[in-house]
Amino acid sequence: METKYWFVDNFQEIHQHYPQIKEAAELIQRGEVVAFPTETVYGLGGQVKLDNAVDKIFKAKGRPSDNPLIVHIADKKDVDELAHSIPSYARKLMEAFWPGPLTVIVPKKDGVLSERVTAGLNTVALRMPNHPAALALIKEAGVPVAAPSANRSGKPSPTTAQHVLDDLKGRIAGVVDAGETGVGLESTVVDCTGDYPIVLRPGGVTEADIKAVAGKADTNTVLKKQEDAPKAPGMKYTHYAPEAPLYIMEGTAQAIQKKVDEWKKEGKKVGVLAASENAASYRAEAVIACGSRSDLSSVARELYGALRAFNEKPVDIIIAEAFPTEGVGAAIMNRLEKAAGHKWIK
């Protein structure tokens, strides 16, 4: 399959009548899937009502069929066409954080969406992205768009169009390139089917942010049983992983270097994922910095690109510094733990 490529200037007003946007939207209308930028990561979009289009998303990514997709909309009024019995606190969250990096899970309306979008669940995950190209594309397509991250399943999510092409060229109809994404980590996913919101996947909107609007909030990112169907993306399967095995370690740079030296004595080629403050301290085959501890938002932006960069390095194993879990740090550590398969070095 030929993968079309469209560049749009992310620093000018983007509207749905751009010829690039119109061509991409026409492909979505015909049941094809197209990658596009959001403020978090690049998404892979297809029509939510067409089984065939949704199947193409799962096939291109190699995504397990029980992993539900997030439905992206361009107008808040679309919520009532897709969902019912929406709690008042969920509407408050939409007003406070949409457009933006927040996904809300609410009861779905029957007979509206492809069952493949919701993986057979009675709920739907909804988000309104805060990116002009994404909003323009969805508006021009004229339909809500199911859009997981535009990468091969299990790999680090894409924050540039080149990341998308590296994973999916020849597997999808096209990619809209508007430059590097801003937040760098996927949206916060909040279960809004109970008496108060439960964070299932942390992101740029923190639990404290949600609590400030809803009055109460909690976090639960773990399935009760592994055989259960995940209610939100990122709960069940290994995600975001580079090709070499990844381990996380708390401690000083000196302690981490000691572990690096142990592995080197065993003949392993070692990579280190480090904060910029510590990167120069390490002696390893590859040291990649991923932002500053004094600005965790920079770590969020650079994390996936750094993990992907190790695939170009001659390393057998990677050790990652742990980061504080305050604010967006909770999302950073959630992604690192998924990438590492929860492998820690104590």
Rosetta silent file (secondary structure, phi, psi, omega in degrees, C-alpha in Angstrom):
SEQUENCE: METKYWFVDNFQEIHQHYPQIKEAAELIQRGEVVAFPTETVYGLGGQVKLDNAVDKIFKAKGRPSDNPLIVHIADKKDVDELAHSIPSYARKLMEAFWPGPLTVIVPKKDGVLSERVTAGLNTVALRMPNHPAALALIKEAGVPVAAPSANRSGKPSPTTAQHVLDDLKGRIAGVVDAGETGVGLESTVVDCTGDYPIVLRPGGVTEADIKAVAGKADTNTVLKKQEDAPKAPGMKYTHYAPEAPLYIMEGTAQAIQKKVDEWKKEGKKVGVLAASENAASYRAEAVIACGSRSDLSSVARELYGALRAFNEKPVDIIIAEAFPTEGVGAAIMNRLEKAAGHKWIK
SCORE:     score description
SCORE:     0.000 S_00000001
   1 L     0.000  135.408  174.621    0.000    0.000    0.000 S_00000001
   2 L   -77.099  131.871  175.131    1.210    3.496   -0.829 S_00000001
   3 L  -101.944  109.838  179.785    1.322    5.735    2.240 S_00000001
   4 E   -71.840  154.341 -178.500    0.569    9.309    1.237 S_00000001
   5 E  -131.298  127.959  177.855    2.346   12.138    3.052 S_00000001
   6 E  -127.574  129.008  175.023    0.971   15.626    3.657 S_00000001
   7 E  -101.570  132.812  172.804    2.833   18.438    5.406 S_00000001
   8 L  -125.929  144.963 -176.807    0.885   21.224    7.099 S_00000001
   9 L   -78.572  110.289 -176.632    2.439   24.233    8.807 S_00000001
  10 L   -70.275  -10.494 -175.622    1.797   23.782   12.516 S_00000001
  11 L  -103.805    6.981  173.186    2.570   27.438   13.203 S_00000001
  12 L  -120.015  163.690  178.282   -0.150   28.870   11.017 S_00000001
  13 L   -63.187  123.225  179.178   -3.914   28.571   11.346 S_00000001
  14 L  -103.644  129.779  177.516   -4.891   25.172    9.993 S_00000001
  15 L  -131.336  166.864 -169.806   -8.433   24.714    8.769 S_00000001
  16 L   -69.304   -9.670 -177.909  -10.317   21.875    7.187 S_00000001
  17 L   -91.509    0.265  170.611  -10.212   23.412    3.723 S_00000001
  18 L   -55.748  136.634  179.572   -6.461   22.952    3.335 S_00000001
  19 H   -59.174  -34.427  178.455   -6.066   20.631    0.314 S_00000001
  20 H   -63.857  -44.115  179.886   -3.869   18.327    2.413 S_00000001
  21 H   -66.053  -41.410 -179.465   -6.555   18.060    5.106 S_00000001
  22 H   -62.156  -42.563 -179.159   -9.308   17.561    2.518 S_00000001
  23 H   -66.128  -42.452  178.364   -7.435   14.718    0.834 S_00000001
  24 H   -63.909  -41.555  179.911   -6.721   12.998    4.154 S_00000001
  25 H   -65.011  -37.203  178.444  -10.359   13.422    5.236 S_00000001
  26 H   -63.234  -36.357  176.655  -11.620   11.937    1.980 S_00000001
  27 H   -65.328  -42.014  176.539   -9.568    8.811    2.646 S_00000001
  28 H   -61.938  -42.280  178.763  -11.118    8.494    6.114 S_00000001
  29 H   -60.769  -29.997 -179.778  -14.577    8.930    4.573 S_00000001
  30 L   -86.288    4.334  176.993  -13.770    6.036    2.209 S_00000001
  31 L    92.092   11.204  175.697  -12.909    3.763    5.128 S_00000001
  32 L   -88.429  172.003  178.311   -9.118    4.124    5.060 S_00000001
  33 L  -117.495  139.048 -174.030   -6.926    4.940    8.066 S_00000001
  34 E  -133.769  135.231  176.327   -4.747    8.038    8.303 S_00000001
  35 E   -86.650  143.792 -177.664   -2.188    9.110   10.917 S_00000001
  36 E  -151.243  156.140 -178.415   -2.405   12.655   12.236 S_00000001
  37 E   -81.744  145.615  164.313   -0.860   14.767   15.009 S_00000001
  38 L  -123.246 -178.799  178.644   -2.510   15.587   18.312 S_00000001
  39 L   -74.359  -12.069 -179.220   -1.073   17.582   21.180 S_00000001
  40 L   -97.870  -73.729  176.175   -0.072   14.301   22.874 S_00000001
  41 L  -139.432  174.911  174.257    1.194   11.824   20.240 S_00000001
  42 E   -74.243  137.163  178.590    0.359   10.991   16.631 S_00000001
  43 E  -109.389  160.814  178.138   -2.882    9.026   16.286 S_00000001
  44 E  -115.652  106.890 -167.277   -4.068    6.540   13.663 S_00000001
  45 E  -104.669  140.012  172.934   -7.615    7.461   12.703 S_00000001
  46 E  -147.830  160.964 -178.091  -10.489    5.621   11.074 S_00000001
  47 E   -59.196  134.953 -176.715  -14.275    5.941   11.003 S_00000001
  48 L   -76.915  -16.558 -175.438  -15.904    4.772   14.226 S_00000001
  49 L   -97.357  -10.218 -176.192  -19.000    3.354   12.524 S_00000001
  50 L  -103.055  114.301  177.970  -17.274    1.164    9.923 S_00000001
  51 H   -55.021  -41.883 -176.722  -16.110   -2.270   11.074 S_00000001
  52 H   -62.587  -40.968  179.360  -13.778   -2.475    8.082 S_00000001
  53 H   -66.030  -43.055 -179.985  -12.070    0.824    8.926 S_00000001
  54 H   -65.468  -39.104  177.325  -11.609   -0.140   12.572 S_00000001
  55 H   -59.679  -36.147  179.032  -10.245   -3.522   11.535 S_00000001
  56 H   -64.810  -34.254  176.586   -7.619   -1.725    9.441 S_00000001
  57 H   -62.623  -50.992 -178.430   -6.453    0.155   12.559 S_00000001
  58 H   -62.198  -40.460 -178.155   -5.988   -3.078   14.517 S_00000001
  59 H   -67.557  -44.668 -179.002   -4.288   -4.796   11.567 S_00000001
  60 H   -61.338  -40.505 -177.077   -1.864   -1.953   10.843 S_00000001
  61 H   -82.536  -23.081 -168.715   -0.799   -1.729   14.484 S_00000001
  62 L    69.468   38.714 -172.389   -0.890   -5.444   15.270 S_00000001
  63 L   -91.573  136.549  175.524   -3.077   -4.459   18.228 S_00000001
  64 L   -58.830  139.636 -173.012   -4.940   -7.044   20.363 S_00000001
  65 L   -71.978  -14.401  178.697   -8.666   -6.927   19.590 S_00000001
  66 L   -92.135    9.097  179.960   -9.697   -6.669   23.258 S_00000001
  67 L   -98.713  106.603 -172.301   -7.833   -3.357   23.648 S_00000001
  68 L   -67.188  159.064 -179.265  -10.458   -0.591   23.190 S_00000001
  69 L  -104.913  155.478  176.279   -9.891    2.521   21.086 S_00000001
  70 E   -93.237  132.680  178.625  -10.376    6.184   21.977 S_00000001
  71 E   -92.203  124.522 -179.110  -12.942    8.080   19.914 S_00000001
  72 E  -101.307  132.575 -179.651  -11.799   11.572   18.906 S_00000001
  73 L  -123.346  164.611 -179.884  -14.337   14.318   18.301 S_00000001
  74 L  -116.566   -0.752 -179.410  -14.096   17.933   17.146 S_00000001
  75 L  -147.119  131.821 -177.149  -17.214   19.328   18.847 S_00000001
  76 H   -60.510  -26.407 -178.476  -18.458   18.779   22.400 S_00000001
  77 H   -66.322  -19.600  179.007  -22.026   18.342   21.170 S_00000001
  78 H   -66.792  -18.655 -179.344  -20.959   15.044   19.579 S_00000001
  79 H   -57.026  -44.532 -175.572  -20.726   13.522   23.064 S_00000001
  80 H   -72.483  -13.928  174.935  -24.495   13.144   23.329 S_00000001
  81 H   -84.376  -17.051 -175.346  -24.628   11.318   19.992 S_00000001
  82 H  -110.947  -21.427 -172.931  -22.167    8.698   21.254 S_00000001
  83 E  -134.154  164.977  174.960  -22.931    8.359   24.964 S_00000001
  84 L  -140.557  169.177 -179.869  -25.809    8.428   27.431 S_00000001
  85 L    43.981   56.793 -177.556  -26.348    8.948   31.183 S_00000001
  86 L   -84.523  123.725 -179.639  -23.258   11.114   31.474 S_00000001
  87 L   -61.799  150.725 -179.119  -22.499   12.106   35.096 S_00000001
  88 H   -61.643  -34.773  179.930  -22.458   15.803   35.869 S_00000001
  89 H   -67.824  -30.173  177.150  -18.846   15.587   37.046 S_00000001
  90 H   -66.324  -40.702  177.818  -17.853   14.133   33.657 S_00000001
  91 H   -65.533  -35.628  176.090  -19.367   17.137   31.910 S_00000001
  92 H   -63.113  -40.698  178.439  -17.459   19.419   34.277 S_00000001
  93 H   -64.877  -40.300  177.238  -14.228   17.659   33.324 S_00000001
  94 H   -61.698  -43.226  179.708  -15.022   18.085   29.627 S_00000001
  95 H   -64.873  -37.215 -176.065  -15.664   21.781   30.129 S_00000001
  96 H   -76.875  -35.332 -167.359  -12.461   22.214   32.127 S_00000001
  97 H  -122.096   -0.373  176.291  -10.033   20.194   29.999 S_00000001
  98 L  -103.976  141.084   -9.072  -11.435   19.955   26.451 S_00000001
  99 L   -67.555  143.525 -178.857   -9.948   20.425   23.999 S_00000001
 100 L   166.957 -178.133 -170.542   -6.978   18.821   25.694 S_00000001
 101 L   -83.723   53.055  177.817   -5.216   15.652   26.840 S_00000001
 102 E  -129.602  128.236  174.206   -8.114   14.104   28.772 S_00000001
 103 E  -111.213  130.809  178.487  -10.125   11.017   27.765 S_00000001
 104 E  -111.394  135.388  175.759  -13.367   10.251   29.583 S_00000001
 105 E  -101.414  122.813 -177.021  -14.964    6.805   29.680 S_00000001
 106 E  -136.481  163.701  176.197  -18.766    6.948   29.801 S_00000001
 107 E   -60.530  137.375 -177.252  -21.659    4.579   28.999 S_00000001
 108 E   -90.069  158.034  169.287  -22.055    4.235   25.231 S_00000001
 109 L   -82.860  135.789  179.843  -25.186    4.521   23.142 S_00000001
 110 L   -72.818  145.289  172.491  -26.096    1.200   21.557 S_00000001
 111 L    77.776    8.564 -178.165  -26.034    0.823   17.788 S_00000001
 112 L  -100.842  -43.926 -175.222  -23.941    3.933   17.086 S_00000001
 113 L  -104.661  153.912  166.615  -20.348    2.669   17.107 S_00000001
 114 L   -59.120  134.827  178.539  -18.653   -0.359   15.655 S_00000001
 115 L   -61.553  -22.510 -179.768  -18.410   -2.922   18.444 S_00000001
 116 L   -68.848  -27.673  178.886  -14.738   -3.255   17.528 S_00000001
 117 L   -63.526  -43.263 -174.639  -14.084    0.310   18.761 S_00000001
 118 L   -96.907    5.207 -179.173  -15.210   -0.497   22.289 S_00000001
 119 L    54.281   34.404  177.529  -13.925   -4.106   22.261 S_00000001
 120 L    78.804    1.319  178.895  -17.462   -5.229   23.117 S_00000001
 121 L   -76.288  163.519  177.948  -17.626   -3.154   26.307 S_00000001
 122 L   -92.968   16.130  179.018  -20.716   -1.126   27.257 S_00000001
 123 E  -124.375  162.671  175.948  -18.578    2.007   27.576 S_00000001
 124 E  -134.344  141.392  177.587  -16.847    4.361   25.160 S_00000001
 125 E   -97.385  124.780 -174.251  -13.677    6.441   25.631 S_00000001
 126 E  -122.630  143.141  177.931  -14.047   10.006   24.276 S_00000001
 127 E  -150.439  146.606  172.624  -11.545   12.800   23.731 S_00000001
 128 L  -117.034  104.545 -173.844  -11.411   16.185   22.009 S_00000001
 129 L   -70.434  153.147 -179.905   -7.786   16.814   21.002 S_00000001
 130 L  -105.837   65.704  178.472   -6.177   20.237   21.290 S_00000001
 131 L  -145.712  129.669 -174.874   -4.407   20.382   17.932 S_00000001
 132 H   -61.542  -36.429 -179.669   -5.528   22.419   14.906 S_00000001
 133 H   -68.911  -41.732  179.029   -4.668   19.713   12.381 S_00000001
 134 H   -62.644  -48.320 -178.730   -6.512   17.023   14.335 S_00000001
 135 H   -63.428  -41.695  179.428   -9.616   19.156   14.802 S_00000001
 136 H   -63.179  -42.367 -178.548   -9.596   20.246   11.157 S_00000001
 137 H   -64.662  -45.013 -179.288   -9.268   16.662    9.925 S_00000001
 138 H   -65.366  -41.586  177.984  -12.114   15.355   12.109 S_00000001
 139 H   -62.379  -44.618 -178.151  -14.378   18.242   11.093 S_00000001
 140 H   -68.625  -35.747  177.542  -13.667   17.742    7.403 S_00000001
 141 H   -65.990  -30.247  177.029  -14.181   13.978    7.656 S_00000001
 142 L    77.895   12.013  179.894  -17.584   14.710    9.196 S_00000001
 143 L  -142.795  150.493  169.098  -17.440   11.715   11.542 S_00000001
 144 L   -60.369  151.900 -173.001  -15.889   10.902   14.910 S_00000001
 145 E  -125.209  124.130  172.498  -12.572    9.131   14.467 S_00000001
 146 E   -77.761  129.476 -172.574  -11.230    6.177   16.445 S_00000001
 147 L  -150.844   95.877  165.787   -7.526    6.834   16.941 S_00000001
 148 L   -77.531  178.699  177.077   -4.989    4.923   19.014 S_00000001
 149 E   -64.221  145.499 -171.782   -1.335    5.950   18.812 S_00000001
 150 L   -90.246   62.908  179.529    0.081    5.549   15.295 S_00000001
 151 L  -138.580  165.365  169.844    2.774    2.985   16.045 S_00000001
 152 L   -65.590  138.327 -175.228    3.219   -0.758   15.901 S_00000001
 153 L   -57.084  132.263  179.658    1.661   -2.219   19.016 S_00000001
 154 L    96.808  -22.450 -178.992    4.113   -2.429   21.912 S_00000001
 155 L   -84.185  165.599  175.403    6.592    0.103   20.507 S_00000001
 156 L   -59.107  141.206 -179.579    7.102    3.640   21.836 S_00000001
 157 L   -65.692  153.348 -175.274    4.340    5.970   20.710 S_00000001
 158 L   -87.403  132.006  174.767    5.168    8.377   17.856 S_00000001
 159 L  -111.901    0.854  173.304    5.810   12.047   18.540 S_00000001
 160 L  -137.821  160.457  176.484    6.867   12.866   14.958 S_00000001
 161 H   -64.123  -31.834  179.144    5.564   11.879   11.521 S_00000001
 162 H   -64.311  -37.916  175.100    8.883   10.119   10.876 S_00000001
 163 H   -57.852  -42.195  179.145    8.205    7.824   13.847 S_00000001
 164 H   -61.328  -47.990 -178.869    4.881    6.942   12.200 S_00000001
 165 H   -63.559  -36.468  178.009    6.539    6.202    8.870 S_00000001
 166 H   -58.007  -37.541 -175.610    9.219    4.101   10.578 S_00000001
 167 H   -92.280  -36.780 -163.512    6.500    1.833   11.978 S_00000001
 168 H  -124.862    3.150  178.560    3.611    2.002    9.522 S_00000001
 169 L   -58.227  130.212 -177.283    4.800    3.044    6.055 S_00000001
 170 L    87.390   -6.331 -178.938    3.105    0.775    3.543 S_00000001
 171 L  -111.236  -13.975 -178.037    0.531   -0.310    6.121 S_00000001
 172 L  -132.220  165.414 -173.852   -1.682    2.822    6.226 S_00000001
 173 L   -76.073  -29.497 -177.772   -3.203    5.202    3.682 S_00000001
 174 E  -177.326  169.818  176.708   -1.411    8.360    4.772 S_00000001
 175 E  -140.268  131.547  174.254    0.132   10.577    7.437 S_00000001
 176 E   -93.634  121.433 -176.972   -0.445   14.280    8.122 S_00000001
 177 E  -104.224  114.997  174.259    2.792   15.884    9.326 S_00000001
 178 L  -122.733   27.873  177.941    2.493   18.993   11.493 S_00000001
 179 L    88.163 -169.245 -176.488    5.815   18.637   13.278 S_00000001
 180 L   -73.578  143.682  178.314    6.635   17.340   16.723 S_00000001
 181 L   -73.882  168.058 -172.886    3.831   16.917   19.252 S_00000001
 182 L   -94.752  -58.690 -175.544    3.742   18.991   22.424 S_00000001
 183 L   -69.327  -46.241  175.268    2.836   16.927   25.508 S_00000001
 184 L    92.402  -17.872  175.644    4.627   13.798   24.314 S_00000001
 185 L  -121.645  151.282 -178.514    2.606   11.283   26.382 S_00000001
 186 L   -61.411  165.494 -176.100   -0.860    9.947   25.666 S_00000001
 187 L   -64.108  154.449  167.714   -3.928   11.496   27.272 S_00000001
 188 E   -66.126  132.834  177.392   -5.072   10.882   30.813 S_00000001
 189 E  -110.851  126.232 -175.194   -7.884    8.303   30.758 S_00000001
 190 E  -123.259  125.926  175.067  -10.596    8.674   33.398 S_00000001
 191 E   -79.113  115.666 -179.029  -13.385    6.201   34.152 S_00000001
 192 L  -113.644   36.153  179.802  -16.549    8.263   34.604 S_00000001
 193 L  -100.920   -4.381 -179.363  -19.015    5.413   35.063 S_00000001
 194 L  -110.611 -159.762 -176.953  -19.063    5.497   38.863 S_00000001
 195 L   -74.293  -21.791  178.611  -19.802    8.003   41.606 S_00000001
 196 L  -152.703  162.383 -173.823  -16.502    9.820   41.046 S_00000001
 197 L   -72.995  140.229  176.085  -13.668    9.738   38.462 S_00000001
 198 E  -119.754  122.428  178.327  -11.028    6.997   38.512 S_00000001
 199 E   -77.597  116.756  178.503   -7.769    7.586   36.620 S_00000001
 200 E   -95.595  -26.867  175.220   -6.988    4.450   34.595 S_00000001
 201 E  -142.219  115.466  179.959   -4.040    5.920   32.696 S_00000001
 202 L   -70.393  153.763  179.973   -2.163    8.986   33.992 S_00000001
 203 L  -159.234 -151.550 -175.873   -1.214   11.747   31.590 S_00000001
 204 L   -67.184  -28.336  172.019   -0.840   15.505   31.286 S_00000001
 205 L   -90.124  116.728 -171.103   -4.036   16.142   33.269 S_00000001
 206 L   -87.177  166.788  175.953   -3.128   14.959   36.761 S_00000001
 207 H   -58.642  -38.313  178.343   -5.248   13.353   39.467 S_00000001
 208 H   -63.469  -39.765  176.833   -4.950   16.607   41.433 S_00000001
 209 H   -59.790  -45.361 -177.507   -6.265   18.555   38.415 S_00000001
 210 H   -66.794  -42.263  179.890   -9.240   16.215   38.157 S_00000001
 211 H   -62.661  -35.768 -179.407   -9.934   16.330   41.886 S_00000001
 212 H   -64.013  -29.355 -179.625   -9.948   20.131   41.793 S_00000001
 213 H   -91.499  -44.676 -172.705  -12.808   20.042   39.263 S_00000001
 214 H   -90.408  -13.968 -179.749  -14.745   16.933   40.304 S_00000001
 215 L    90.670  -28.274  179.321  -14.256   17.211   44.071 S_00000001
 216 L  -153.521  145.921  177.086  -12.985   13.642   44.376 S_00000001
 217 L  -160.990  158.060  177.090  -10.774   11.350   42.311 S_00000001
 218 E  -144.926  171.931  179.969   -8.715    8.199   42.623 S_00000001
 219 E  -127.010  135.501  174.833   -6.238    6.208   40.521 S_00000001
 220 L  -149.566   97.991 -174.590   -6.360    2.542   39.520 S_00000001
 221 L  -101.233    8.687 -173.868   -4.088    1.568   36.631 S_00000001
 222 L  -119.153  134.801  173.489   -4.046   -2.212   37.256 S_00000001
 223 L   -68.712  144.875  176.253   -6.478   -4.881   36.084 S_00000001
 224 L   -64.542  -41.884  177.623   -7.930   -7.060   38.863 S_00000001
 225 L  -134.338  141.298 -175.374   -7.215  -10.160   36.748 S_00000001
 226 L   -63.469  -26.986 -179.996   -4.968  -10.398   33.683 S_00000001
 227 L   -79.946   -7.437  178.527   -7.669  -12.206   31.721 S_00000001
 228 L   -67.533  151.307  174.424  -10.081   -9.292   32.221 S_00000001
 229 L   -74.601  131.198  178.389  -10.836   -7.004   29.281 S_00000001
 230 L   -69.260  137.665  179.143   -9.048   -3.659   29.718 S_00000001
 231 L   -83.721  -19.053 -178.452  -11.415   -0.717   30.077 S_00000001
 232 L  -141.683  151.918  175.243   -8.792    1.712   28.779 S_00000001
 233 L   -58.933  146.527  174.699   -5.725    1.521   26.507 S_00000001
 234 L    88.586    2.352 -176.106   -2.449    0.854   28.279 S_00000001
 235 L   -91.423  -27.402 -167.512   -3.828   -1.244   31.145 S_00000001
 236 L  -111.956  -41.864 -168.578   -3.091   -4.807   30.029 S_00000001
 237 L  -103.626  159.046  173.861   -0.290   -5.158   27.498 S_00000001
 238 L   -66.409  133.202 -177.131    3.386   -4.221   27.374 S_00000001
 239 L  -131.273  163.560  163.346    3.705   -0.856   25.662 S_00000001
 240 L    66.837   13.569 -168.211    6.286    1.721   24.620 S_00000001
 241 L   -84.884  137.250  167.959    9.207   -0.729   24.671 S_00000001
 242 L   -72.444  175.301 -176.765   12.508   -0.295   22.787 S_00000001
 243 L   -71.433  -36.989  178.259   14.006   -3.373   21.152 S_00000001
 244 L   -81.017  148.348  177.122   16.567   -4.037   23.922 S_00000001
 245 L   -58.251  138.564 -177.085   15.324   -5.099   27.388 S_00000001
 246 E  -116.231  136.233  175.528   14.739   -2.098   29.650 S_00000001
 247 E  -126.307  150.219  177.695   15.166   -1.931   33.437 S_00000001
 248 E  -110.364  142.866  178.815   14.403    0.921   35.836 S_00000001
 249 E  -141.227  131.602  170.740   16.604    1.812   38.784 S_00000001
 250 L   -88.241  155.672  175.874   16.282    4.292   41.613 S_00000001
 251 L   129.267 -177.967 -178.721   19.375    5.740   43.202 S_00000001
 252 L   -75.568  164.712  175.373   22.330    7.982   42.539 S_00000001
 253 H   -60.362  -34.707  179.622   24.209    8.163   39.263 S_00000001
 254 H   -64.218  -42.215  179.744   27.097    6.444   41.060 S_00000001
 255 H   -66.870  -39.938  178.951   24.886    3.501   42.068 S_00000001
 256 H   -67.135  -40.381  178.242   23.477    3.182   38.564 S_00000001
 257 H   -61.779  -35.779  178.401   26.980    3.341   37.054 S_00000001
 258 H   -60.624  -41.571  177.890   28.004    0.493   39.370 S_00000001
 259 H   -67.887  -39.801  176.282   25.241   -1.665   37.869 S_00000001
 260 H   -57.310  -45.080 -179.156   26.285   -0.607   34.367 S_00000001
 261 H   -63.327  -37.781  177.695   29.845   -1.705   35.153 S_00000001
 262 H   -61.004  -45.871 -179.661   28.603   -5.087   36.418 S_00000001
 263 H   -65.914  -37.187  179.701   26.747   -5.700   33.173 S_00000001
 264 H   -64.850  -36.183  177.337   29.744   -4.581   31.116 S_00000001
 265 H   -65.391  -25.160  177.431   31.917   -7.128   32.940 S_00000001
 266 L   -83.632    1.682  178.402   29.391   -9.763   31.827 S_00000001
 267 L    89.940    8.404 -179.672   30.037   -8.714   28.222 S_00000001
 268 L   -85.291  144.380  170.490   26.826   -6.745   27.762 S_00000001
 269 L   -92.166  121.312 -166.933   26.639   -3.508   25.802 S_00000001
 270 E  -111.907  138.147  171.184   24.712   -1.149   28.041 S_00000001
 271 E  -111.176  150.846  178.618   22.580    1.896   27.340 S_00000001
 272 E  -127.083  127.372  172.634   21.486    4.458   29.927 S_00000001
 273 E   -99.359  116.519 -168.128   18.343    6.601   29.764 S_00000001
 274 E  -134.385  156.729  167.386   19.084    9.604   31.954 S_00000001
 275 L   -68.132  153.315 -176.871   17.953   13.052   32.952 S_00000001
 276 L   -60.247  -29.603 -179.281   20.009   15.773   31.315 S_00000001
 277 L   -64.506  -27.704 -173.306   21.528   16.691   34.700 S_00000001
 278 L  -108.143   -9.963 -169.108   23.140   13.235   34.996 S_00000001
 279 H   -55.819  -39.340 -177.070   23.848   12.204   31.420 S_00000001
 280 H   -71.520  -10.881 -177.333   27.506   13.252   31.445 S_00000001
 281 H   -79.722  -16.800 -170.268   28.127   11.136   34.563 S_00000001
 282 L   -96.747  145.568  172.642   27.680    7.788   32.827 S_00000001
 283 L  -116.759  103.625 -176.949   30.176    5.601   31.000 S_00000001
 284 L  -154.040  169.977 -179.356   28.226    3.268   28.734 S_00000001
 285 L   -62.980  -33.074  178.541   27.893    2.278   25.072 S_00000001
 286 E  -148.640  128.930  174.702   24.997    4.739   24.693 S_00000001
 287 E  -124.252  121.002 -178.490   23.723    7.465   27.010 S_00000001
 288 E  -122.132  124.980  178.254   20.568    9.290   25.929 S_00000001
 289 E   -86.550  146.310 -177.957   19.131   12.233   27.837 S_00000001
 290 L  -135.190   49.400  176.948   15.373   12.681   27.972 S_00000001
 291 L    98.928  176.796 -171.917   14.748   16.055   29.574 S_00000001
 292 E  -105.368  141.527  174.983   15.397   17.682   32.903 S_00000001
 293 L   -63.638  -25.716  179.071   14.359   16.644   36.396 S_00000001
 294 L   -79.612   -7.700  178.049   13.661   20.302   37.106 S_00000001
 295 E  -144.559   84.391 -174.733   11.104   20.323   34.254 S_00000001
 296 H   -64.763  -22.000  176.183    9.315   16.977   34.062 S_00000001
 297 H   -63.460  -29.969  176.550    7.217   18.202   31.150 S_00000001
 298 H   -69.712  -34.724  176.062   10.442   18.126   29.106 S_00000001
 299 H   -65.275  -43.231  178.139   10.930   14.476   30.102 S_00000001
 300 H   -58.807  -43.735 -178.388    7.374   13.714   28.963 S_00000001
 301 H   -64.655  -36.845 -169.985    8.012   15.382   25.595 S_00000001
 302 H   -99.310   -7.776 -170.864   11.299   13.588   24.971 S_00000001
 303 H   -60.189  -52.758 -174.727   10.692   10.154   26.508 S_00000001
 304 H   -67.127  -38.343  176.535    9.378    8.243   23.499 S_00000001
 305 H   -62.043  -38.707  178.498   11.904    9.751   21.118 S_00000001
 306 H   -66.408  -43.369  179.078   14.680    8.731   23.509 S_00000001
 307 H   -62.316  -40.644  178.014   13.370    5.168   23.809 S_00000001
 308 H   -65.846  -34.855 -177.066   13.182    4.903   20.015 S_00000001
 309 H   -62.471  -28.209  178.915   16.716    6.278   19.670 S_00000001
 310 H   -64.812  -23.634  178.940   18.122    3.246   21.498 S_00000001
 311 H   -65.878  -17.635  178.247   17.002    1.087   18.567 S_00000001
 312 H   -97.667    3.785 -177.372   19.761    2.755   16.544 S_00000001
 313 L  -108.494  151.389 -178.951   22.421    2.099   19.195 S_00000001
 314 L   -82.018   68.230 -177.114   24.547   -1.054   19.677 S_00000001
 315 L  -119.846  145.357  176.557   23.084   -1.987   23.072 S_00000001
 316 L   -96.658  -23.282 -173.103   22.026   -5.323   24.552 S_00000001
 317 E  -156.666  149.674 -176.729   20.308   -3.904   27.617 S_00000001
 318 E  -128.619  139.320  173.639   19.114   -0.501   28.862 S_00000001
 319 E  -118.420  131.578 -177.616   18.885    0.955   32.338 S_00000001
 320 E  -113.849  135.929  170.284   16.620    3.934   32.962 S_00000001
 321 E   -63.933  145.182  171.086   16.733    6.384   35.820 S_00000001
 322 L   -82.226  153.479 -179.486   13.514    6.587   37.827 S_00000001
 323 L  -121.271  157.095  176.665   11.765    9.959   38.007 S_00000001
 324 L   -58.637  150.785 -176.334    9.670   11.666   40.701 S_00000001
 325 L  -101.632   11.304  176.593    5.967   10.796   40.539 S_00000001
 326 L   -74.399  145.468  175.852    4.602   14.240   41.333 S_00000001
 327 L    56.441 -130.459 -178.519    2.408   15.845   38.658 S_00000001
 328 L   -68.416  -11.496  175.613    3.199   14.569   35.165 S_00000001
 329 H   -58.797  -30.281  176.643    5.877   12.375   36.751 S_00000001
 330 H   -62.098  -40.847  178.550    3.136    9.816   37.478 S_00000001
 331 H   -69.205  -40.384  179.022    2.507    9.499   33.742 S_00000001
 332 H   -59.262  -48.237 -177.843    6.239    9.305   32.969 S_00000001
 333 H   -70.498  -32.501  174.290    6.763    6.464   35.418 S_00000001
 334 H   -58.934  -45.672 -179.490    3.605    4.689   34.235 S_00000001
 335 H   -69.768  -40.082  178.630    5.016    4.631   30.691 S_00000001
 336 H   -63.369  -41.368  179.473    8.513    3.646   31.812 S_00000001
 337 H   -64.244  -39.649  176.656    7.149    0.758   33.873 S_00000001
 338 H   -64.444  -42.594  179.988    5.113   -0.454   30.893 S_00000001
 339 H   -63.185  -34.181 -178.758    8.162   -0.146   28.631 S_00000001
 340 L   -87.843   -3.066 -174.352   10.239   -2.125   31.116 S_00000001
 341 L    62.139   30.734  179.184    7.571   -4.764   31.717 S_00000001
 342 L    63.593   29.047  178.299    7.729   -3.649   35.375 S_00000001
 343 L   -90.615  115.588  179.432   11.364   -4.766   35.670 S_00000001
 344 E  -115.865  149.549  170.716   13.126   -2.838   38.462 S_00000001
 345 E  -108.406  119.092 -177.583   16.655   -3.089   39.824 S_00000001
 346 L   -87.290    0.000    0.000   16.637   -2.552   43.569 S_00000001
